[in-house]
Amino acid sequence: MKDRAQRVLIIAAYPEDEAAVFGATIASLVQRGTELIVLTCSNSPKNDEAHAAVRDILGITAHHVLREDDGAQFTTRTARDLAADLVAAITSLKPDVVVSYASNASGSNYEQQARLVSEATAHATELAGIPFYTTSSTPVDRGVAVTSPTATAFKRQAMEIYSTLPPVGESVATPVEYLRRLRRRELVIGERNRFERIVLAIVATAVGALVGLVLTAVHQSAITLWGVRVPWGIIAAVALTTALILGLRLIYDTRVAPGFASLGVLAMSALLATAMPGGTILIPGNVSGYVWTFAPVLIILVVVGWPRVNRQASTSSRDNIELNSPVKGADIS
Protein backbone atom coordinates (compact mmCIF):
# COMPACT_ATOMS: atom_id res chain seq x y z
CA MET A 1 0.00 0.00 0.00
CA LYS A 2 1.37 3.38 -0.93
CA ASP A 3 1.89 6.20 1.54
CA ARG A 4 -0.28 8.50 -0.53
CA ALA A 5 -2.35 8.40 -3.66
CA GLN A 6 -0.53 9.20 -6.90
CA ARG A 7 -3.65 10.38 -8.75
CA VAL A 8 -6.80 11.65 -7.02
CA LEU A 9 -10.10 12.34 -8.76
CA ILE A 10 -12.47 14.83 -7.11
CA ILE A 11 -16.10 14.51 -8.27
CA ALA A 12 -18.37 17.53 -7.66
CA ALA A 13 -21.92 18.34 -8.75
CA TYR A 14 -21.35 22.01 -9.64
CA PRO A 15 -18.21 24.16 -10.08
CA GLU A 16 -19.04 26.20 -6.96
CA ASP A 17 -18.54 23.12 -4.78
CA GLU A 18 -14.96 22.71 -5.96
CA ALA A 19 -14.14 25.48 -3.49
CA ALA A 20 -17.06 25.34 -1.04
CA VAL A 21 -16.84 21.63 -0.23
CA PHE A 22 -13.46 20.44 -1.53
CA GLY A 23 -11.32 23.60 -1.54
CA ALA A 24 -9.07 22.83 1.44
CA THR A 25 -8.74 19.15 0.42
CA ILE A 26 -7.76 20.16 -3.12
CA ALA A 27 -5.25 22.77 -1.94
CA SER A 28 -3.74 20.30 0.55
CA LEU A 29 -3.30 17.59 -2.09
CA VAL A 30 -1.80 20.06 -4.56
CA GLN A 31 0.68 21.17 -1.88
CA ARG A 32 1.78 17.53 -1.46
CA GLY A 33 2.47 17.21 -5.17
CA THR A 34 -0.41 14.81 -5.78
CA GLU A 35 -1.70 14.67 -9.33
CA LEU A 36 -5.22 16.04 -9.05
CA ILE A 37 -8.12 15.80 -11.49
CA VAL A 38 -11.46 17.51 -10.88
CA LEU A 39 -14.60 16.22 -12.59
CA THR A 40 -17.69 18.43 -12.36
CA CYS A 41 -20.93 16.65 -13.24
CA SER A 42 -22.61 19.81 -14.53
CA ASN A 43 -21.63 23.37 -15.36
CA SER A 44 -22.67 26.91 -14.44
CA PRO A 45 -21.87 28.88 -17.60
CA LYS A 46 -22.83 32.28 -16.16
CA ASN A 47 -19.87 32.15 -13.76
CA ASP A 48 -17.19 30.69 -16.04
CA GLU A 49 -14.69 33.50 -15.29
CA ALA A 50 -15.16 33.12 -11.53
CA HIS A 51 -14.76 29.34 -11.76
CA ALA A 52 -11.53 29.75 -13.73
CA ALA A 53 -10.17 32.16 -11.12
CA VAL A 54 -11.05 29.75 -8.29
CA ARG A 55 -9.30 26.86 -10.03
CA ASP A 56 -6.22 29.00 -10.48
CA ILE A 57 -6.17 29.82 -6.76
CA LEU A 58 -6.65 26.20 -5.67
CA GLY A 59 -4.09 24.89 -8.18
CA ILE A 60 -6.49 22.84 -10.33
CA THR A 61 -4.82 22.22 -13.68
CA ALA A 62 -6.84 19.24 -14.90
CA HIS A 63 -10.58 19.84 -15.02
CA HIS A 64 -13.37 18.04 -16.88
CA VAL A 65 -17.13 18.56 -17.15
CA LEU A 66 -19.31 15.47 -17.42
CA ARG A 67 -22.26 17.23 -19.09
CA GLU A 68 -22.61 20.83 -20.26
CA ASP A 69 -26.27 21.06 -19.24
CA ASP A 70 -26.45 23.75 -16.54
CA GLY A 71 -27.77 21.21 -14.04
CA ALA A 72 -30.57 19.76 -16.17
CA GLN A 73 -29.40 16.18 -15.57
CA PHE A 74 -30.16 16.38 -11.87
CA THR A 75 -33.90 16.69 -12.58
CA THR A 76 -34.13 13.70 -14.91
CA ARG A 77 -31.43 11.18 -14.07
CA THR A 78 -31.17 8.63 -11.27
CA ALA A 79 -28.08 7.71 -9.28
CA ARG A 80 -27.85 4.54 -11.38
CA ASP A 81 -27.79 6.58 -14.62
CA LEU A 82 -25.14 8.95 -13.29
CA ALA A 83 -23.07 6.06 -11.90
CA ALA A 84 -22.82 4.52 -15.37
CA ASP A 85 -21.29 7.72 -16.74
CA LEU A 86 -18.96 8.02 -13.75
CA VAL A 87 -17.70 4.47 -14.30
CA ALA A 88 -16.81 5.46 -17.86
CA ALA A 89 -15.05 8.60 -16.62
CA ILE A 90 -13.12 6.68 -13.93
CA THR A 91 -12.07 4.11 -16.51
CA SER A 92 -10.82 6.90 -18.77
CA LEU A 93 -9.03 8.99 -16.12
CA LYS A 94 -7.56 6.03 -14.16
CA PRO A 95 -7.39 7.56 -10.64
CA ASP A 96 -5.95 5.74 -7.64
CA VAL A 97 -8.54 7.30 -5.32
CA VAL A 98 -11.91 9.02 -5.84
CA VAL A 99 -13.17 11.71 -3.47
CA SER A 100 -16.73 13.05 -3.48
CA TYR A 101 -19.42 14.28 -1.08
CA ALA A 102 -20.41 12.88 2.27
CA SER A 103 -23.86 11.30 2.00
CA ASN A 104 -25.31 13.82 4.47
CA ALA A 105 -24.43 17.36 5.54
CA SER A 106 -21.62 17.77 3.05
CA GLY A 107 -21.73 21.55 3.27
CA SER A 108 -22.84 22.04 -0.33
CA ASN A 109 -25.42 24.66 -1.25
CA TYR A 110 -26.82 21.99 -3.58
CA GLU A 111 -27.42 19.33 -0.97
CA GLN A 112 -29.94 17.32 -2.98
CA GLN A 113 -27.64 17.17 -6.00
CA ALA A 114 -24.68 16.43 -3.73
CA ARG A 115 -26.49 13.40 -2.29
CA LEU A 116 -27.24 12.13 -5.78
CA VAL A 117 -23.58 12.51 -6.82
CA SER A 118 -22.40 10.88 -3.59
CA GLU A 119 -24.65 7.84 -4.13
CA ALA A 120 -23.67 7.58 -7.79
CA THR A 121 -19.96 7.87 -6.97
CA ALA A 122 -20.24 5.15 -4.32
CA HIS A 123 -21.81 2.82 -6.90
CA ALA A 124 -19.28 3.74 -9.59
CA THR A 125 -16.19 3.29 -7.42
CA GLU A 126 -17.42 -0.06 -6.12
CA LEU A 127 -17.98 -1.26 -9.67
CA ALA A 128 -14.61 0.10 -10.80
CA GLY A 129 -12.77 -1.25 -7.74
CA ILE A 130 -11.40 2.17 -6.74
CA PRO A 131 -11.12 3.36 -3.09
CA PHE A 132 -13.75 6.01 -2.32
CA TYR A 133 -13.46 8.75 0.29
CA THR A 134 -15.83 11.56 1.18
CA THR A 135 -15.27 15.19 2.07
CA SER A 136 -17.50 17.29 4.29
CA SER A 137 -17.24 20.87 5.50
CA THR A 138 -18.32 19.63 8.93
CA PRO A 139 -16.42 17.27 11.25
CA VAL A 140 -17.32 13.58 10.80
CA ASP A 141 -16.66 10.44 12.82
CA ARG A 142 -13.52 8.54 11.79
CA GLY A 143 -12.61 11.46 9.58
CA VAL A 144 -9.21 13.01 8.94
CA ALA A 145 -9.43 16.76 9.47
CA VAL A 146 -7.92 18.95 6.77
CA THR A 147 -6.59 21.75 8.94
CA SER A 148 -3.55 23.01 7.05
CA PRO A 149 -3.49 26.81 7.53
CA THR A 150 -2.21 27.28 3.99
CA ALA A 151 -4.89 25.04 2.47
CA THR A 152 -7.71 26.70 4.40
CA ALA A 153 -6.36 30.12 3.44
CA PHE A 154 -6.52 29.14 -0.23
CA LYS A 155 -10.10 27.96 0.27
CA ARG A 156 -11.07 31.21 1.98
CA GLN A 157 -9.47 33.22 -0.82
CA ALA A 158 -11.31 31.16 -3.43
CA MET A 159 -14.67 31.61 -1.71
CA GLU A 160 -14.19 35.38 -1.59
CA ILE A 161 -14.55 35.34 -5.37
CA TYR A 162 -18.10 34.04 -4.88
CA SER A 163 -18.65 36.57 -2.07
CA THR A 164 -19.48 33.78 0.36
CA LEU A 165 -17.59 32.42 3.32
CA PRO A 166 -18.72 28.90 4.29
CA PRO A 167 -16.84 26.92 6.94
CA VAL A 168 -13.27 26.52 5.74
CA GLY A 169 -12.44 23.35 7.65
CA GLU A 170 -12.99 19.97 6.02
CA SER A 171 -12.90 16.31 6.99
CA VAL A 172 -11.98 13.39 4.71
CA ALA A 173 -13.46 10.02 5.62
CA THR A 174 -14.44 6.63 4.31
CA PRO A 175 -18.21 5.99 4.22
CA VAL A 176 -19.34 3.47 6.83
CA GLU A 177 -20.22 0.83 4.25
CA TYR A 178 -16.74 1.15 2.78
CA LEU A 179 -15.12 0.96 6.20
CA ARG A 180 -16.59 -2.51 6.50
CA ARG A 181 -15.35 -3.54 3.07
CA LEU A 182 -11.97 -1.80 3.34
CA ARG A 183 -11.38 -1.97 7.09
CA ARG A 184 -7.87 -3.36 6.58
CA ARG A 185 -6.96 -0.79 3.92
CA GLU A 186 -5.05 2.27 5.13
CA LEU A 187 -6.17 5.76 4.16
CA VAL A 188 -4.00 6.37 1.12
CA ILE A 189 -4.48 10.13 1.18
CA GLY A 190 -2.86 10.25 4.61
CA GLU A 191 0.61 9.18 5.64
CA ARG A 192 1.83 6.50 8.02
CA ASN A 193 2.20 7.60 11.59
CA ARG A 194 5.55 7.65 13.37
CA PHE A 195 5.11 4.24 15.01
CA GLU A 196 4.34 2.59 11.66
CA ARG A 197 7.40 4.22 10.08
CA ILE A 198 9.62 2.98 12.94
CA VAL A 199 8.30 -0.57 12.60
CA LEU A 200 8.74 -0.42 8.83
CA ALA A 201 12.34 0.79 9.24
CA ILE A 202 13.20 -1.98 11.71
CA VAL A 203 11.67 -4.72 9.56
CA ALA A 204 13.30 -3.36 6.39
CA THR A 205 16.70 -3.22 8.08
CA ALA A 206 16.36 -6.81 9.30
CA VAL A 207 15.30 -8.03 5.86
CA GLY A 208 18.18 -6.17 4.24
CA ALA A 209 20.69 -7.61 6.68
CA LEU A 210 19.42 -11.14 6.07
CA VAL A 211 19.62 -10.65 2.30
CA GLY A 212 23.13 -9.19 2.65
CA LEU A 213 24.22 -12.18 4.72
CA VAL A 214 22.90 -14.79 2.29
CA LEU A 215 24.10 -13.05 -0.86
CA THR A 216 27.56 -12.38 0.56
CA ALA A 217 27.86 -16.08 1.37
CA VAL A 218 26.98 -17.17 -2.18
CA HIS A 219 28.37 -14.35 -4.35
CA GLN A 220 31.56 -16.31 -5.15
CA SER A 221 29.63 -19.36 -6.34
CA ALA A 222 30.01 -20.50 -9.93
CA ILE A 223 29.06 -23.41 -12.14
CA THR A 224 30.69 -24.79 -15.27
CA LEU A 225 28.38 -25.28 -18.25
CA TRP A 226 29.74 -26.74 -21.50
CA GLY A 227 33.22 -25.80 -20.42
CA VAL A 228 32.28 -22.20 -19.55
CA ARG A 229 32.48 -20.96 -15.96
CA VAL A 230 29.27 -19.08 -15.11
CA PRO A 231 29.49 -16.93 -11.94
CA TRP A 232 25.86 -17.41 -10.98
CA GLY A 233 26.48 -16.26 -7.41
CA ILE A 234 27.38 -12.65 -8.23
CA ILE A 235 24.72 -12.50 -10.95
CA ALA A 236 22.05 -13.63 -8.48
CA ALA A 237 23.39 -11.32 -5.78
CA VAL A 238 23.20 -8.20 -7.96
CA ALA A 239 19.79 -9.16 -9.42
CA LEU A 240 18.22 -9.93 -6.05
CA THR A 241 19.62 -6.77 -4.45
CA THR A 242 18.18 -4.70 -7.28
CA ALA A 243 14.82 -6.49 -7.00
CA LEU A 244 14.68 -5.94 -3.23
CA ILE A 245 15.52 -2.22 -3.23
CA LEU A 246 13.53 -1.36 -6.36
CA GLY A 247 10.56 -3.44 -5.22
CA LEU A 248 10.38 -1.70 -1.85
CA ARG A 249 10.64 1.72 -3.50
CA LEU A 250 7.80 0.93 -5.90
CA ILE A 251 5.54 -0.77 -3.35
CA TYR A 252 5.80 1.86 -0.63
CA ASP A 253 6.48 4.94 -2.80
CA THR A 254 8.71 6.19 0.00
CA ARG A 255 12.42 6.06 0.79
CA VAL A 256 11.93 4.68 4.32
CA ALA A 257 11.65 0.99 3.40
CA PRO A 258 14.27 0.83 0.63
CA GLY A 259 16.60 3.15 2.54
CA PHE A 260 16.73 1.02 5.68
CA ALA A 261 16.82 -2.22 3.68
CA SER A 262 19.83 -0.79 1.85
CA LEU A 263 21.42 0.05 5.19
CA GLY A 264 20.98 -3.58 6.27
CA VAL A 265 22.52 -4.95 3.05
CA LEU A 266 25.53 -2.61 3.16
CA ALA A 267 26.13 -3.04 6.89
CA MET A 268 26.11 -6.83 6.63
CA SER A 269 28.34 -6.95 3.54
CA ALA A 270 30.79 -4.51 5.19
CA LEU A 271 30.86 -6.63 8.33
CA LEU A 272 31.54 -9.80 6.35
CA ALA A 273 34.23 -8.11 4.26
CA THR A 274 36.56 -8.25 7.25
CA ALA A 275 38.55 -11.39 8.00
CA MET A 276 36.44 -13.91 9.90
CA PRO A 277 37.75 -16.00 12.82
CA GLY A 278 40.22 -18.49 11.43
CA GLY A 279 41.31 -16.13 8.65
CA THR A 280 38.35 -16.85 6.30
CA ILE A 281 37.61 -13.98 3.91
CA LEU A 282 34.10 -14.01 2.43
CA ILE A 283 34.72 -11.13 -0.01
CA PRO A 284 38.13 -11.74 -1.60
CA GLY A 285 39.90 -9.34 -3.94
CA ASN A 286 38.71 -10.86 -7.22
CA VAL A 287 36.25 -9.72 -9.89
CA SER A 288 33.18 -11.04 -8.08
CA GLY A 289 34.38 -9.55 -4.82
CA TYR A 290 34.86 -6.10 -6.33
CA VAL A 291 31.48 -6.26 -8.09
CA TRP A 292 29.76 -7.23 -4.85
CA THR A 293 31.56 -4.43 -3.02
CA PHE A 294 30.55 -1.62 -5.37
CA ALA A 295 27.43 -2.80 -7.24
CA PRO A 296 25.03 -2.59 -4.24
CA VAL A 297 26.23 0.94 -3.52
CA LEU A 298 25.52 2.01 -7.10
CA ILE A 299 22.12 0.29 -7.11
CA ILE A 300 21.14 1.94 -3.85
CA LEU A 301 22.28 5.39 -4.96
CA VAL A 302 20.21 5.16 -8.14
CA VAL A 303 17.05 3.56 -6.72
CA VAL A 304 16.85 5.32 -3.35
CA GLY A 305 18.10 8.63 -4.71
CA TRP A 306 15.75 8.63 -7.69
CA PRO A 307 13.21 11.47 -7.29
CA ARG A 308 9.57 10.67 -6.75
CA VAL A 309 7.88 11.15 -10.10
CA ASN A 310 4.23 12.14 -10.33
CA ARG A 311 2.35 11.59 -13.53
CA GLN A 312 1.83 15.11 -14.74
CA ALA A 313 -1.73 16.08 -15.52
CA SER A 314 -2.38 17.59 -18.89
CA THR A 315 -3.11 21.31 -18.72
CA SER A 316 -5.27 21.13 -21.81
CA SER A 317 -8.61 19.79 -20.57
CA ARG A 318 -11.51 18.82 -22.75
CA ASP A 319 -14.85 20.51 -22.17
CA ASN A 320 -16.59 17.13 -22.17
CA ILE A 321 -15.54 13.54 -21.55
CA GLU A 322 -16.46 11.13 -24.30
CA LEU A 323 -18.78 8.65 -22.66
CA ASN A 324 -18.62 5.80 -25.17
CA SER A 325 -16.82 3.42 -22.85
CA PRO A 326 -17.97 -0.21 -23.11
CA VAL A 327 -18.80 -0.11 -19.39
CA LYS A 328 -21.31 2.71 -19.85
CA GLY A 329 -24.78 1.50 -19.02
CA ALA A 330 -23.49 -1.39 -16.90
CA ASP A 331 -25.75 -2.77 -14.21
CA ILE A 332 -25.04 -0.91 -10.96
CA SER A 333 -27.30 -2.99 -8.76
N, C-alpha and C positions, 0 to 999 in steps of 0.2 A: 504494500500500500504506500502510495506516495505521501510526502509531507504536505503537499498542497496540490490543488488541481492545476493542470497546465492550461486548460481551456474551459472557461466558464460561460454558460449561456444564461442570460437574464431574460425572462419572458414577462412582458408587461401588457396590460390591456390598452392603455393610451400613452402617448408620449409624456404627458404631465407626470405620470407615476414613475417614470425613470428617475426623477429627482425626489418626488414626494415620498415614495415608498422605498426605493432602492438606492437613493443618492449616496448615502454614507457607505453602504456595502460596495457599490461600484467604485467609489473613490478609494476605498481601502484596498480593493483587489488591484486596481490600477497602480497604486503605490507599491504593491508587492511585486509588480512586474508580471502579473497574471495576464494571459491573453484573454480579453473580454469581448464577447459579442452580445449585443442587445437586440432582441427581437420584439417588436411592438405589434400586437395583433391587429390594431386599427390605427388610423391616423387622425390628426386634427389639423387640416390644411390651413386654417385661419391663423395658426400660431407657428408656422414653419420657421420663421426667423428666430423666435424665442426658443423653440426646441433645439435649433442648431447651436444657439449660444449656450444653452444648458449642457449639451453634449460636449462642447468645447471645454467648459469649466470642469466637468466631471472626468474628462479624459476618454470619452467614448469615441473610438475611431472606426469601429465596425458596427454598423447599424442596419437592420433590415425591417421592412414592414410586411406583415403577412398579407393584409388586404387593404388596399386604398379605398375604404368605403365610408369613412367618417363615422364609424361606429354602427353602421347598419347591420352588420352580422350579429351583433349581440341581441337583436330583437327577433331574429329568425332561426338561429342555429343553436343546437344543443351542445352539451359538453362532449358528447360522443363525436359529433361532426367536427368540432374544433380540435379534438384530440387527434383525429385522423390527419389533419393538416399539420399539427405540431409534430407528429411522428415523422412525416415527410421532411419537415424543416430540420429536426434533430438528426435524421439520417444524412441530410445534406451538409450540415454544419459540423457534425462530429464533435460535440463537446464532451468533456470528461464529467462535468457536473452541470445540472440545470437548477436554476434558482427562480422561484416565482412567489406568488402571494401566499400568506397564511390563509387557511380556510375561513377564518373569522377574524374580524377586527384587524385587518391588515394596515389600516391607516389611509387607504385610498379614498379619494372623493367619489370614486365609482365603485362602491362596495359590491353592488350586485354583479357588475361585469368582472370585478376582481375575483369573486367566488367562482364564477363560471370558468375563468382562465385557470384558477387554482385547481379546480376539479379536472379540467381537461389536461392540464400539465401533469397531474398525478397519474392519470390514465396513460398518457403518452410516454412518460419516462418509465413506467412499469413495463409497457410493451417493448420499449426500445432497450431496456436493461441499463438505464443510466441513473446514477444516484440523484435524488431530488431533495432539495432543501428549500425552506420557505423563509421569507423575510417579512417582518412586521415592524411598524413604527412604534409598537408598544412592547414592553417586556413579555416574554413567554417562558413557560416552564421548559427546562432542558435546553434553553436557547443559549447561544453565544453572543454576548452583547458586542455590538460594533461601536466602540467608544473612542476611537482615535480622534484626538482634537483636530488634526488636519483634515481627516475625512469628513467629520461633522461640519467643519468650517466650509468645506467645498459644497456640501449639501445646502447649508444656509445661504451661501452666495448664489447657488443655482436657484433656490426658491425665491430669492429676492427679485429675480427676473419675472416671475409670475405674480409678484406682489403678495405672496402668501408666505406664512412662516409656520408650517406644521411642526410637530415634534421632530427634532433632528436625530435623536437616538434611534437605533435599530437593533433588532435581534435576529440572528440566523438560527434556524432550528430544523430538525427533521420531523415531519408529521408523525403523529403517534403510530399510524398504521405502518409507516416505513421504519420506525424504531423497532417494531417487532420483527420485520423482515430483515433489517440491516443492523440488528443490535450488536453484532460483532464487528461491524465496519466502522473504522474511525472517521471522524469528520474531516474530509479531505481539504476543506477550505482552511481549517485551523492547522496548527503545528503541534508536534509532540511536546508534551510538557518536559520539564527538566529531568524528572525521575526516569521517564521512558528513554530519553537521550542517554542518560548514564548507563542504564541497563543495556541499551543497544551498543554503546561503546565498549562495555565490558565483554559482551558476547562476541562482538566483531573482533576484538583483540585476541580473545581465546581461540576463535576459529582461525584467524590469521597465523597465530603461533603454531597451532597444530598443523596447518598446511605447510608452513615454513619448515617444521621439523621433518615431516614426511618427504617433502620434495628435496630437501637438502640431503636426506639419506639415500635417495634414489637417483640424484641428478647425474651421477657418474656411470649409471648403468648403460649397457650397450648390448646389442645382439648382432650376430653376423648372419646376413641373408645373401645367399648366392655369392659368397666371397666378399661381400661388402659389409663393413662395420657400420651399423646404424646406431647413433647415440640416442636411443629412445628416451633415456632418462632426462636429459636436458631439454629435449623437445617437449616432453610431457610437462616438465616443471615450468617452462615459460608459458605454455598454452594454458595450464591450469591456473597459474598466477594471474594471467590476463583475464581469464574467464571469471575468477573470483572477484577481482577488483572492479572490472567493468560491470559484472552482473550486479554487484551491490550498488554501484553508482546509478545504474538504470532503474533498479527496483525501488530504491528509496529516494531517488532524485535529491540526494543530500550528500555532503562530503563526510558526515559523521561516520557512517558504517564503513565505506571504503577506506577512509583515512585511518581509522583505528585498526582495521584488518591489515592494512599496509604496514602499520607500525608493528603488528604482531609478526608478520612475515619477515620484515627486515631485522627486527630484534632477534628472532630465533636464528636466522641465517648468520647474523653477525656473531652470535654466541657460539654457534657451531663451527665458525671459521677458525676459531682458536684451537690450539692443539688439545686434544682430549686426554684424559688420564691414560697412560701407557704409550703416549706419543702418536696416537691415531689422529690423522688430519682428514676431516670429512670434505673440505673444499680445497683440494690441491691446486697448485699453480699450473694447470693445463687449460686447454681451450674451454672445456665444459665448466671448469671452475671459474674462469674469468667471466664467461657468459652468465653463470648463475650469480656472480657477484654484482654485475652491473645491469643486467637486463631487468630485474625487478625494480630497481631504482628508476630506470627510464620508463617502464610501464606505469609506475605509480605517479611519476611526475606528469605524464601525459593524461592519464585517466582522472586522477584526483584534481589536477590543476586545470582540467578543461572547464571553461566557463559554462554555466547553466544556460542552455539555449531555449528560449521560448519560441514557439511557432508564431511568427509575426502575422497579425491580422491585416488583411488587405484594407487600405484606406479608401478604395473605390467600392462603395456598397451599392448593390442594386436596389431600386425602389421596391421591387417585389421579388419574392422567392418563387421560382417555378415549382408548382406543386403537382408534378406529374410522376412522382415517385411510385414504384410498384406497391409500396405499403400504404399508399393513400386509400382510404376507404376500408382499411382493415377492421375486423371486428374488435371492438374495445370492451367487450363485456367482461 
